[in-house]
Amino acid sequence: MARYYVGVARWAGVWSVTMDEIRATDLKTILHSKRANLYYLEHCRVLVNGGRVEYVTDQGKQSLYWNIPIANTTTVLLGTGTSITQAAVRELAKAGVMLGFCGGGGTPLFAAQEHELEVAWFAPQSEYRPTEYLQAWTRFWFDDGQRLAAAKLFQGERLAHIARQWPLRARAEPGFACEMDRLNGALEASRVRIEHAPDHTALLTEEARLSKILFRLACEATGYGDFTRAKGGAGSDPANRFLDHGNYLAYGLAASATWVLGLPHGLAVLHGKTRRGGLVFDVADLVKDALILPQAFVSAMRGDDEQAFRRACVEALTRAEALDAMIDTLKLTASRLGGAPASQGGAV
């Protein structure tokens, strides 16, 4: 188990930025949209040691300490078998790091009062967030028609990311031979259905319909064979497990995107009535099918372990500037429907 974390630490770039190189007063100088690291940890302790936030794993009688470069980190997801000290939480909050609690392998949490809790977020409370986007969001959010328009905007961006990312993967990944004509036809049909969707129920139905088509195309592109998407972390085959795990990486970025703009997770535009904290899922859906879905099937056929899959996902999210895309879509929605000041780039 300890070796597992050594690999994650080295890949995540722990030594690229150290606390010796960054003064405490500089912790927020790295824009959230430009931070390099996203952590998922299991079976370890997170604490402050010598002024640094570290996670500790046990290897026999030896404890191994690994630095978390909090100034260059967006999100820390804690899975099963983890604990964190109050001091570590305080330091993460000072650096504006989103802290999430989820089940093992990126599966849902189960709690006494919640049938199924996807992920519990602990947002940094150490500073005030901008209010202009929240004000704009609430101007349209209480209007069903405007909220539907926002949901359609999100779904349109989702299609655009798929149309851009799947051909790039097909050219770069020999094990992903997707039929682009069928993909483009499915995306165009979905675009028409989204445009004419009369309500949120129709839009959710179309979202699920397209996802099924994408699963089928990914299966055929990789030669995966028969596949059925399992819910609630119940899938035992590699593709289902990777999809669950990779989606939580997208949720981590989405939670950070909403936090830096000061938007509460409850002000969802599509999933609000079906999922707790639905705005995180709305935002994550912008990139999940474009980046996580194909990687899950490629990694499953390649025989990757979770660490290799996670590395591939975060590299894909970074290359695609996924956090920037999430922030820009939130800004565009707030500007177009709520009158927020228009701005370019994810410079927050």
N, C-alpha and C positions, 0 to 999 in steps of 0.2 A: 504493500500500500504506500509506503514512503516513497518508493521509486516512482510511483505514479505522479506524486506531487513534484518530485524533482523535475520530471519532464515538463510538466505544466509551467513551472517557474521559469525554466530556461527558455521555453518557447515564448512565453508571455513578455519577454523582454525585461525581466526584473533587474538585470544589470545594466540596461541601457540608460536608465535614469535612477540615480540613487539619492537618498536624502542628504548625503554630503554635498551634492551638487545643487540642491534646491533649498533655500532658506525658508523658514516657517512663514515669513511674510510674503513669499512668492507662490504659496500653494495654489492660488486661484488664477495665476497668470497663464496657465495652459487652458485654452478654451475647451469646454466639454466636447464639442464636436470634433476636436483634434486629438483627444486623448487616445492612447494606444491600447490600453489594457482593459480586459473584461475577464473577471475571475469566476470560476465555479469550483467550490471546494467541498470535499467530503472527509469525514473522519480526521478532523484536525482541530486545533485550538487557535483562535485568533486573539492576539494580545499585543500590548505595547512592551517592547524590549529595547532599552537604551534610547528611548525617544522615537523609535521606529515601529510602525505597525508590521507585525510578522505573523505568519501562520506556522504552527509547530506540528510536525508529524513524528510518530514514534516508529523506530526501526529496531526491533528487539529491545535492548536496554538503553539504546541511544535515542536522543531527541534531536531532530533536525529542524533548524529555524530558517525560514525563507522570507525574505523581505517582500512586502507589497508596496510598490512605488505609488503611494496614494495620490500624489500630485499629477500623475499620468494615468489615472484609473477612472473609468466611468461608473462601473458597477461591480459589486461583490455579491455573488449568489452563494448562500450557505445551504448545502444539502444535509443528508443524514449524518449523525455522529459528529456534529460540529458544536462548538461553543465559542462565545465571544465575550470579552471583558468590557466593562463599562468604559474604561479608558480607551479601548480600541474603537468603540462606537463613537466616542467623543472626537477622536482624531479623524475618523472617516467623515464625520459630519463637518468638521472644520474645512476639510478638503473638498466638500461637495460631492462625496461618493455615495451613490445610491446603494442601499443595503437590502438584499432580498433573501427571504427564507422559503425554500421549496423542498420537496421530497427528494429522495435519492435518484440520481440519473435524470434529473429534470422532470420528475413526475409530480402530480399534485400533492399538496398537503391535505391531511384529513384531521379535522379537529372536532371537539365535542359538539360545538354548536353549528358547525358548517358541514354540510354533506360532502362538499368538495371545494377546497380552497386552492386555486391555481398557484398563487404565490402571495406571500405577505411582504409588503414593502415598508421599509423604514426610511423615510425621506429625511435628508439633512435639515435640521431646524436652526442652524447657526446663523442664518442671514435672511434678509427679506428677498423675495423673488420679485421679478417685474410684474406689474399689474395690468399693463395695457392689453396683453393678450387675453387675460382672464375677463377683463371688461368687455372686450370684443366678442369673446366666446359666449358670454351670458346674454349678449344682445340678440343673438340668433337662436341660442340653444333651446329656449322655451317654446319656440315656434316649430311645430311638427314639420311643416313644409321646408323651412330653412334647415332643420336638422337632417332631413332627407337629402337636401341638396348637398350638404356637407358630406354625408355618407357616400353619395354618388361621386363626389370629387375624390374622396379617398379611394374608392374602387377603381376609378379611372387611373389614378396614380399607380395603383397595384398592377393594372394591366400594362401600363407603360414600363414598369420595372421588369415584368416578366418578358415582354417583347424585346427589351434591351439585353437582359442578362442571359437568357437561355441560348441565343445564338452564340454569344461569347463563350459560354461553357462548351457548346458543341464543337467549336473550333479549337478550344484549348484542351479538351478532355477526350482522349480517344475512346474511352468507355462510355460516352454519352452521345449516341447517334440518334438524335431526335429528328423526326420528320417536321421540318419547319413549315411546310405548307399546311399541315394539319394543325400545328400550333397556331399559326396566324389566323386560320379559319375559325378556330375555337375562340381566340381572343376577339376577333371582329364580331362574332355572334354574341359573345358576352357583352361587348361594348354596346351593342344595340339593345340588349335586354336591360342593361343597367340604365341606359338613357330613358327607357320607357317604363321602368319599374314604378308602380303606383304608390308603393309604401315600403316600410322597412322589412316587412315579412317577405315580400317579393325579392327584395335586394339580398336578404340573407339566403333565400332559396337559390338565387343565381350564384352567389358566392360559393355555396356548397356544390352546386352543379359543376361549376368550372373546376373546383378542386378535384372532383372525381375524374374529370377528363385529364387534368394534369398528372394525377397519380398514374393513370393508365398510360399516358405518353411517356412518363419517366420509367415505368416498368418495361415498356417496349424498348426504350432508348438504351437501357442498361442490361436487358435480358433477365430481369429479376424474376419473372414468372407471376403467379397469382398473388394478388395483394388485396387485403381489406384493411382499411384504416380503423384501428382500435381506439377506443376512448378511455380517458382517465388513467393512462399509463398501463392499460391491461394487455397491450400487445407484447408478444414474446419474440417475434422475429426481428432481425437486425434493423430493417427499414423503419418499423414502427418505433423501436427504441431510439433510433437516431433522430427521427422526427420529433419525438417528445423532448429529447435532450437539446436539439438545436433550436427548437421554438423558444425554449427558455432563455437562450442567449439573445434572441430577438426581443423577448419581453424585457430583458435587462436594459437594452438600448432604448426601447420605447419608454420605459419608466423614467430613464434619465432625460429623454427628450421632453416629456411633459413637465418634468420638474423644473428644468432650466427655464422654461417659458412660464412657469407659475400656473399650470393648468391642473386642477384636481383630476384624479383618475376616474372619478364618478361621472364626469361630464362627457360621456360617450356619445358618439353620433350613430353607431350601428349596433354594438353589442350590449348596450346599457341594460336592456330588460332581460337579457339572458345570461350575463356574466358579471360577476362582481368586479368593480374597478375596470369597466369595459373599455375606457379610452386607451389603456395600455394595449389591449388586444386589437383595437382598431388600428393603432399606429404600427404595431408589430406586423399586422397583415400586409402592410405596404411592401415588405421585403421577404416575408417568410416563403411564399411560393416561388419567388424569383431566385432566392439564394439557398435557403435551407432545404427545401424539398428536393431539388435535383442532387444536392450534395449527399443527402441521406441515402439515396439509392446508389449513387456512385460508390460511397464508402461501404455500403452493405455488400455490394458485389466485389469490392476490392479486399474485403476482409479486414477493414480498419477496426481498431479498438476505439473506445470512447475518446481517449486522448488525441489520437490522430484525427478522428472526426471533428472534435472540437477545434483543433488547430486549423483544419481546413475551413470550417465555418467562419471562424473569426478572421482568417485571412480574406475570405470572400466578402465578409461584411466590411472589412477595412478597405479593400480594393474598390468596392462599389460605393464607398462613402455613405454607408447606410444611415448613420446617425445624422449626418448633414441632410440627407434626403427626408428623414422623419421630421426634423426641425423645420425644414423649408416647407413641407406640406402643411404642418400645423400653422405656420406663419401665413401661408397662402390662404388657408381656410379662414383664419381669423380676419385677414385683410379683406377677402372677397365678400364674406358674408356678415362680418361684424364691424367692418370699418377700421380695423387696426392699421397702424402705419405699415405700409409695404416696405420690405427690406429684402436684400439679397444675401444668400449664404447663411450657413449655420453658425454665425459668429457669436455664440453664447457659451 
